[in-house]
Structure formats: structure tokens, C-alpha cells
Amino acid sequence: MIDVPEKPRERTKYQQLIALAQSQPAVRTAVVHPCDDVSLQSAIEARKLRLIEPILVGPAERVRNVAATEGLDIAGLEIVNAEHSHHSAAKAVELVRAGQAEALMKGSLHTDELMAAVVAREGGIRTARRISHCFIMDVPGHGDALIITDAAVNIAPTLEEKVDIVQNAIDLAHALHAPEVRVAILSAMETVNAKVPSTVEAAALCKMADRGQITGALLDGPLALDNAISPEAAAIKHIVSPVAGRANVLVVPDLEAGNMLAKSLSFLARADAAGIVLGARVPIILTSRADSLLTRLASCAVAVMLAAARRNSASASIS
């Protein structure tokens, strides 16, 4: 068998996103526990592109040692000393509460450690909204970037929690300047079946959108994945809808379904997956060591666009 080298593909969606974010002011970002080469490099590269202005929050000596070992230039970057990863998360959240940071960025600590500080009853940065996660996926051969939610935070969300999850994703799509937000509420089928709770919840969410309880998008569901993103599949099933076959936001029934969908796209379709957490006072950039540098920069760009949207919203409400 002859190995044919794969032709590198253009990742224009992320490149366009980064270019769009560069038109906005750089966001002061608390980088939480950047004690490995990947997280520190990500912050430095994002700064070079004028996406973020990093504040490095972690054990100062460890951060400097990583920089020296990896040949990374952190001259001029603010370092907030912390004793360990939990302390780093707490101090980063304090910076947000003090108005000194507009975003958080996960470094070399576990996501649970960071989120524990974010959602803490005393000293956390929760809002009235349910906290949720979105992947912004660049799928080869697919015209639009796909927002998938929630594949990382909410394990088995209730209908009430899904209202916030959907609204968070809609607000994200608007922040990314999507000209039209088309939300597919996914299930295993496109008909309502009382034996399949996700179909009943999908129908309820769509009716809630009709009644103005969810705003800013077109919703349809339940939809199976094929007739959510494939016009041909929707036509075969005779589904007439402005969303079917054209969805750019996919809402999954639970974390397991979302995780499998996102990873299937990543590992079988070679999709890239930028990640962001929504519903806190500031956007939270989640990156993985397995992410390419471009994907990590795209996650930073998403946070920049969210921060810009929040500033614009605050200005509009004042005026």
C-alpha cells in the first residue's frame, strides 16, 4: 500500500475570524496557570497578533522557568504570583471581579479546577445565565463554521437549562457576526415522540422561541443531524424549514452526544474545534494541548469578539 501524503487544507474560516478579531481592541486576559510550553506559547502568540494582552497568573518562578527552557519571550508581561493551580484559578477570578481582566484563558490546569473558581458561590463570576460551552468548528467541505453546544460543561441539562444553553449559543453567533442564526435542536429523529424525551424538549424550545422566550435566531427541531446540515437529506424527508439543511448552530441533547459529535468531526473529518465557555461575567477560553496553534488562536479570537459585543451592548444600554 502506497502512502499518499495528505494535501494541507486551507483553514480560511479561522483565518477570517482572527482577522475580524484584530479589528477590535486587544482583550486583557488572565491566563490561568500557564506552566507548560503550549499554554504559554498560546498566550504569547495571541499577544503578537494583538488579540489579547496576557496577565500570567501562576507560580512566577515556574512560569519564568518554562519561558527560559522553551525560549519564549515574556519580557514586559505582567505576572501575578500564585502558589498552585487552585490558587491560580482563584486569583484569576479575582482579577475579573476587580475589572482588571475581560477574559480568562485556561493554562496547564484541569478544566474542573478553573470552573470551580468561576462558579464558586463566594467570589465566583457567575451570572443569572446557565454556564455552557460551545465548540466553533471548522469542518472541511462545509460552508459555514458550526457552533456545537453543549459538549463540555452540562452533562444532562434540563429544559430550563437548555433555554440558557441555546441563548448563549445564539448570542455567540451574533458576536461572531453571523448574518443569520439558524439553530437546529438535535435528536435521533425529526418527529416528536413521547418515548424520546429530547424530541419533546426540542419541540418545546422551538415553541418558546415563537413566544419570545428565546430570541435572536430561527429555531427548528427535533432534527436528526443529517437533515440539520444537509439540504439533500432535508429534501428527501420533505422537511420544509429555513433551518433544516442550513443550520449553523447545533444543540445536542446531552454532553455525551455533543462530545461524540465534536470528536467524530475532529478525528474522522479533520475538523478543528475552537472552544469557549459562556454565561460567566467574561468569556473563558478553553484550549487543549492537542489543539493546533491556529485553533488556540481562534479560541482567543472568539473571546475578543464576545468581549467587543459586551462592550457595545453596555454602551448601547448607557446611551
Secondary structure, 3 states (H helix, E strand, C coil): CCCCCCCCCCCHHHHHHHHHHCCCCCEEEEEECCCCHHHHHHHHHHHHCCCEEEEEEECHHHHHHHHHHHCCCCCCCEEEECCCHHHHHHHHHHHHHCCCCCEEEECCCCHHHHHHHHHCCCCCCECCCCCEEEEEEECCCCCCCEEEECCCCCCCCCHHHHHHHHHHHHHHHHHCCCCCCEEEEECCCCCCCCCCHHHHHHHHHHHHHHCCCCCCCEEEEEECHHHHHCHHHHHHCCCCCCCCCCCCEEECCCHHHHHHHHHHHHHHCCCEEEEEEECECCCEEECCCCCCHHHHHHHHHHHHHHHHHHHHHHHHHHC
